[in-house]
Amino acid sequence: MSSDYDQLLEATLQHLEGMKARGTRHVAVSPETLRALAQPAARAPARQVAMPQPAPVPLPKPTPAPVSTPPKGAPVLFTLPAETPGPSAPPLDPATKAAAFAELRTRASACVKCPHLASSRKTVVFGVGSIDAQLMFVGEAPGADEDEQGEPFVGKAGQLLTKIIETMGLQRSDVYIGNILKCRPDTPGQSAGNRKPTPEEMATCIPYLHEQIDLIQPKVLVALGATAVEGLLGKTIGITKLRGTWKTYRNIPLMPTYHPAYLLRNQAMAEKRRVWEDMLQVMEKLQMPISEKQRRFFTKS
């Protein structure tokens, strides 16, 4: 394929990813466009070489399959997948995997696809943890503390996430923690606080996360908060209705749950229990041992 074709294909895929992140589920395509797409790509004329040809053998004409044609001028609707499938590639050997991850980190650290984010960031927050992890947590974007230290989830919400991981019987180094955005969303005119990433920013940055997931190949993903779920699945019905229900992302079970920052704002025992119930489901999916004490956490004695 030509370089122009590859660039056009990449731009088209990024545009569709952005539409999906904004909640679009159908794309209208005119019959004229479909007919144009059905035409074979132009090829350079092949060099003619004189070869003796055998006598032609008549073949029966194939019967074309019936095609349902929409009314003239009516758009055709294509459904965008709500859940992104991933490649079923075999695991890499440790050395190759480590090299691929290092190369990915180098590319992400030099990324300037969002000039406004690249100019305001202090560091690219790539991710942290084991590249052989069975469990991967995905948040939305770095905050001020993360931008300063270059590591995701190191502020108060990150400290709470660490406690959740330890309560599951794991260490922070046993899992992998990343974000959809690798740069902190800029906040012009603000001296403090964060803002939600835009759908365009998430669609631009999420290919890096896809590569992380495909290299790590975790057995379970956990999406932390509504924005992370929106960036991954394009769901807009609300985290309250989605949390605790298994989804699939890149062929991996995905558990949506509340962001730790939500639990810092809402200290109700019932909300803590809901998040913990989600984590119990994760532990069961990973076939981790669960003690009776763990099952009773955040319940009335």
C-alpha positions in Angstrom: 0.0 0.0 0.0 1.1 3.6 -0.6 2.2 5.9 2.1 -0.7 8.2 1.3 -3.1 5.3 1.7 -1.6 4.4 5.1 -1.8 7.9 6.3 -5.5 8.2 5.2 -6.3 4.9 6.8 -4.7 5.9 10.1 -6.5 9.3 10.1 -9.8 7.6 9.4 -9.3 5.1 12.2 -8.4 7.9 14.7 -11.5 9.8 13.6 -13.8 6.8 14.2 -12.1 6.2 17.6 -12.9 9.8 18.5 -16.5 9.4 17.4 -16.9 6.3 19.4 -15.4 7.9 22.5 -18.0 10.7 22.1 -20.8 8.1 22.2 -21.5 7.7 18.4 -22.7 4.2 17.6 -23.7 4.6 13.9 -22.1 6.2 10.9 -24.2 7.3 7.9 -22.5 6.3 4.5 -24.1 7.3 1.2 -24.6 4.6 -1.5 -22.3 6.6 -3.8 -19.5 6.3 -1.2 -20.1 2.5 -0.8 -19.9 2.1 -4.6 -16.6 4.0 -4.6 -15.2 1.9 -1.8 -16.2 -1.3 -3.7 -14.0 -0.3 -6.6 -10.6 -2.0 -6.8 -7.6 0.1 -6.0 -5.7 1.4 -9.0 -2.5 -0.5 -9.6 0.5 0.2 -11.7 0.4 -1.7 -15.0 2.3 -5.0 -14.7 5.2 -5.7 -17.1 4.0 -7.8 -19.9 5.9 -11.0 -20.6 5.1 -13.1 -23.5 4.2 -16.6 -22.2 2.6 -19.5 -24.0 -1.1 -19.6 -23.0 -3.1 -22.8 -22.6 -6.4 -23.0 -24.4 -9.1 -21.4 -22.2 -11.5 -23.7 -20.4 -15.1 -22.3 -20.2 -16.3 -22.0 -16.6 -19.9 -21.7 -15.5 -20.9 -18.2 -14.5 -21.4 -17.9 -10.7 -24.8 -16.9 -9.5 -24.5 -13.6 -7.6 -25.8 -13.6 -4.1 -28.9 -11.3 -3.6 -28.0 -7.9 -2.3 -30.4 -5.7 -0.4 -30.1 -2.2 -2.0 -31.3 0.8 0.0 -33.5 3.4 -1.7 -31.6 5.8 -4.0 -29.9 8.5 -2.0 -30.6 6.9 1.4 -27.6 6.6 3.8 -26.4 3.2 5.0 -25.8 2.9 8.7 -22.7 1.1 10.0 -22.6 0.2 13.7 -19.5 1.1 15.6 -18.5 -1.6 18.1 -19.1 -0.6 21.7 -16.3 -2.8 22.9 -12.9 -2.8 21.2 -11.5 -6.2 20.4 -7.8 -6.8 20.8 -5.4 -9.0 18.9 -5.0 -12.5 20.1 -1.2 -12.5 19.7 0.9 -15.1 21.5 2.8 -13.9 24.6 6.3 -12.4 23.9 9.4 -13.8 25.5 10.6 -11.6 28.5 13.4 -9.9 26.7 11.4 -9.0 23.6 8.5 -7.8 25.7 10.7 -5.6 27.9 12.3 -4.1 24.8 9.0 -3.4 23.2 7.7 -1.8 26.3 10.8 0.4 26.6 10.4 1.5 23.0 6.7 2.3 23.6 7.7 4.4 26.6 10.2 6.3 24.6 7.6 7.1 21.9 5.0 8.2 24.4 7.5 10.3 26.3 8.3 12.3 23.1 4.6 12.6 22.0 3.5 16.1 20.9 0.2 15.1 19.2 -1.7 17.4 21.5 0.5 20.6 21.4 -1.5 22.3 24.2 -0.9 19.4 26.6 2.8 18.9 25.5 3.5 22.6 26.2 1.9 22.6 29.7 3.0 19.3 31.0 6.0 18.8 33.3 6.3 15.1 32.5 4.7 12.3 30.5 3.0 9.9 33.0 3.4 6.6 31.2 2.4 4.0 33.7 3.8 2.0 36.6 3.9 -1.6 37.8 4.7 -5.0 36.5 4.6 -5.6 32.7 3.7 -9.2 33.6 0.7 -8.2 35.8 -2.5 -10.2 35.7 -4.5 -7.1 36.9 -4.4 -3.7 35.3 -6.1 -0.5 36.6 -6.9 2.3 34.1 -7.7 5.8 35.3 -8.5 8.9 33.2 -5.5 11.3 33.3 -2.7 12.5 35.6 -3.3 15.2 38.1 -0.9 17.8 39.5 0.9 15.3 41.8 1.2 12.8 39.0 2.5 15.4 36.6 5.1 16.5 39.2 6.3 13.0 40.0 5.8 11.2 36.7 3.8 8.3 38.2 0.1 7.7 38.0 -2.1 7.7 41.2 0.4 9.1 43.7 -1.9 11.8 45.3 -4.5 11.1 47.9 -6.7 9.1 45.4 -3.6 7.1 44.5 -2.9 6.4 48.2 -6.4 5.1 48.6 -6.0 2.9 45.5 -2.8 1.5 47.0 -4.8 0.6 50.2 -7.4 -1.2 48.0 -4.7 -3.2 46.2 -3.1 -4.2 49.5 -6.4 -5.2 51.0 -6.9 -7.5 48.0 -3.6 -9.2 49.2 -1.4 -7.7 46.5 1.3 -5.1 46.3 1.3 -2.1 44.0 4.3 -3.6 42.2 2.2 -6.7 41.4 -0.3 -4.8 39.2 0.0 -2.3 36.4 -1.5 1.2 36.7 -2.1 3.5 33.8 -4.3 6.2 32.4 -6.0 6.9 29.2 -4.2 10.3 28.9 -0.4 10.3 29.5 -0.4 14.1 30.0 -2.2 16.2 32.6 -5.1 18.1 31.0 -4.0 21.7 30.9 -5.9 24.2 33.1 -5.2 27.7 31.6 -5.9 30.5 34.1 -6.1 28.0 37.0 -3.5 27.7 39.8 -5.1 24.4 41.1 -7.6 21.8 40.2 -8.1 19.4 37.3 -10.3 19.1 34.3 -11.9 16.2 32.5 -10.1 15.1 29.3 -11.9 15.9 26.1 -13.1 13.0 23.8 -10.6 14.2 21.2 -7.7 14.1 23.7 -8.7 10.6 24.8 -9.0 9.4 21.2 -5.6 10.8 20.3 -3.8 9.2 23.3 -5.6 5.9 23.7 -3.5 4.0 21.1 -0.6 4.1 23.6 -2.9 2.4 26.2 -3.9 -0.2 23.6 -0.2 -1.0 23.1 0.3 -1.3 26.8 -2.6 -3.6 27.2 -1.6 -5.8 24.3 2.0 -6.1 25.6 1.0 -6.8 29.2 -2.0 -9.0 28.3 -3.6 -8.8 31.8 -6.3 -11.3 32.7 -8.5 -8.5 34.2 -8.9 -4.8 33.6 -10.4 -2.3 36.1 -11.7 1.0 34.8 -11.6 3.6 37.6 -14.4 6.2 37.3 -16.9 7.4 34.7 -14.3 9.2 32.5 -12.1 6.1 32.2 -15.2 4.0 31.3 -16.3 6.6 28.7 -12.8 6.6 27.2 -12.7 2.8 27.0 -16.3 1.9 26.1 -17.9 5.1 25.0 -20.6 4.5 27.6 -22.5 7.5 28.7 -25.2 6.0 30.9 -23.4 6.7 34.1 -20.9 4.8 36.3 -23.6 4.2 38.9 -25.4 1.8 36.5 -22.3 0.3 35.0 -20.2 -0.4 38.0 -20.1 -4.0 39.2 -21.1 -5.4 35.8 -18.5 -7.2 33.7 -17.7 -5.8 30.3 -15.1 -6.8 27.7 -12.3 -4.7 26.3 -9.7 -5.9 23.8 -10.9 -9.5 24.6 -10.2 -8.9 28.3 -12.8 -8.9 31.2 -13.3 -5.3 32.3 -14.8 -4.3 35.7 -16.0 -0.7 35.9 -16.0 0.8 39.4 -15.9 4.2 41.2 -12.7 6.3 41.1 -10.9 6.4 44.4 -11.4 10.2 44.4 -15.1 9.6 44.7 -14.6 7.6 47.9 -12.6 10.5 49.3 -15.6 12.8 48.7 -18.2 10.3 49.8 -17.1 8.5 53.0 -20.4 6.5 53.3 -19.8 2.9 54.3 -22.3 1.7 51.6 -20.2 3.3 48.8 -17.0 1.8 50.1 -18.7 -1.6 50.2 -19.9 -1.2 46.6 -16.3 -0.7 45.4 -15.1 -3.6 47.6 -17.8 -5.9 46.1 -16.4 -5.0 42.7 -12.9 -5.9 43.8 -14.2 -9.2 45.2 -15.5 -10.0 41.8 -12.1 -9.2 40.3 -10.4 -11.5 42.9 -12.8 -14.3 42.0 -12.2 -13.8 38.3 -8.4 -14.1 39.0 -9.1 -17.1 41.2 -7.4 -15.4 44.1 -8.0 -16.8 47.6 -10.6 -14.7 49.6 -10.8 -15.0 53.3 -13.9 -14.6 55.3 -12.5 -11.4 56.8 -12.1 -10.0 53.3 -15.6 -10.9 52.4 -17.0 -9.0 55.4 -15.1 -5.7 54.8 -17.3 -2.6 55.0 -20.3 -4.5 56.3 -22.1 -3.9 59.5 -20.9 -6.2 62.2 
